[in-house]
């Protein structure tokens, strides 16, 4: 059996995917802290900065999802092409079954 990449997003994900997730988590965390800190201080500027950070975190997560989706589609496409290669076990079984 050939070694195929796993679908575990963290270990098989690209560097860009991992960076997008970490940046998203960090921005969201800092945004939540800023919003919580702005409540007792009644600081509109801090609250707006916190909301902006939360929004940036969400956008970063969405970017990560898009990057992972593209990579997963590529993995599936490669697996399908590998199975359809002449000389592989599956392609020979499929050819024998269709006769």
Beta strands, then each sheet from edge to edge (+ up, - down):
end
